[in-house]
Amino acid sequence: MIQAKKAIPHIGYQQTKKYYDICVIVLGADARTTPVPIAIDTEVNAAQKTTLVGFGNEDVYSTVGFGTKREVNVDITSIRRFPSQNLDADEVRYGYESDLEFVAGGKGFDSCNGDSGGPAYIIVDGVRKLAGLTSRATDGASNPCGEGGIYTRVDAFTEFIYGLVPKT
């Protein structure tokens, strides 16, 4: 484990408490693993599946499994793939902002409480890249996990990220 030096949430999140759900954590020492590259917009837009990783609960009642690393491959169910795409109906249905987020999972497979901030990876030419961060369940879900989740698009926030830490 590496102690965090500081955490810097996006100012937009402080104002909305829903969108702009991203925080940069500056480590107190260098990590011993190579960072996973951030996927660019065209790579995220082309992705059909994502791999969700987290240490949260494994049941819909949030009572079991916290602290165990899990990984699941799920379909991306709603994502803005090109600028003129109209996703107004999906934005209302799922409760997300398609310029900043995407929706993935469902049918019993998803992230869960305690997974927030965890990665949503995509594979690009055999390379695992960071596409999103676990944010929350979709609006209208009767359970906090398994019915689809909302993931912050990291590519939409590279200016914020690289304004705080150097690009490697």
N, C-alpha and C positions, 0 to 999 in steps of 0.2 A: 504494500500500500504506500502511496505517496500523499503526503499532506497537501491540501490546497493552500495556495498563497492568497488567492482572492477569487471571488465569483462576481461576474458582471452580467446581470440580466439585461435583456433588451429593453430600452425605455418604453417601447410600444406595449410590451406585456404589462408593465406597471400601470399603464393607463387602461387597458382593456381586460386584463386578467383572463384572456382567452386566446387571442391571436398573438403573434410575435412571441410564441412560447419557446424561447431559446436563451441560453445562458452560456457565457464563456467562462470556464474554470481554468485559472492559471495555476499550474502546478508549482510547488515549492522546490522541486528538483526535476531533472530530466527523467522522462519515462524510459524504461528499459526495452520497450517494444517500439517497432516502427509504426507511426501513425497510418491509419487507413486513409487513402486519398478521398477527397470530397468529389462526388459525381457532379459533372456540369449539367446544365439544364437540359441539353439535348439527350444526354444519357438517362436522366431521370424521366423525361417525357416518353422515352421509348420503352421503358421497363414495364413488364407485365406482371412480374412477381417481386416480392421483397422478402428478406429474411429478417425476422424480428428477434432480438436478443434482449433478455432481461433477467432480473433477479427477484421479480415480484411474486405475488400469490399465484396459485394455480387453479383456484376454484372461484366460482362466481360470488361466493359469500366472503371472499378475502380472508379466509381463516387458515389456509393450508399452503405450505411450500415456500414462504418468504425466505430469501437468502440463497436459494438454489438457482444456479444459472440454467436457463432454458433457451431453446432456439426453435423457431418454427418458420416454415416457408408458407407464405400466403399470397393470394392474388391481390393486386392493386385494383380496387374496385371503382375509384373515381379520382381522376387526376387531370389537370389542364395540360393537354399534350401540345397545343398550339395556341397563340395569343387570342385568336378570334373565336375560339371554342366557347359556346354558351353553356355554362354549368350552373346557371341560376337555380334550377330545380334541385340539383344535387346539393348545392350549398344550403338550401333551406332544409332538405330532407336529412342531411347528415350534420348540419351545424358547423360547417367549416368554411374557410376562405381559400378558394382554389388557386389564388395567386401565391399563397404562402404555405399551403398544406396539401396533403393528399389523404385519401381514405384507403385502408387495406384491411384484409381479414374478414372474418365472419364465419358462419356455419360451424361455430364452436372453436375456431382457431383464431387467436388474437393475442395481443398483449393484455396485461391485467394490472390491477392496482399494485403499485410498487415498482413497475417497469418504467415509469416516467423518466424521460431523459435518455433512455436506452436507445441503441442504434437500430435503424431500419436500413439494411444493406441491399444493394443490388449487385449483380455480377455483370461486368462489362469486359468483353473479350477475355474471359477467364480470370479477371481481377475483381476482388471484392472491393466495393466503393460505398461510401456513406451517402445515402440519399435522404434520410430523414431521422427525426428524433421522436420517440414516443411522447405524445401529448395527453390524449384523453379518449374516452369512449365517444362514439357518435351520439348525437342528440337522439332522444327517443329510445335509446337502448334500455331494455328492462333490467339488464345485468351489466355490471361494470366491465366484463370481459367476455369474449366469445362472439359478440355481435358486430364486430368491426371497430376499428380504432382510427383516430386522426393523428397524423404524423407531420411534424413541422418539416418543410422542405429546406434542407441545409443550403442548397444552391441559391435560394432566395435571400440568404443572409451572409454571403461571403464578404461583402463590403464591411458589415458589422464585425465579423470574425477577424478578418485580416487587418482591420483597423485597430485591433487590440493585441493580436499576436502575429508574429511574422509568418508568412507563407513558406512552407517547407516543401 
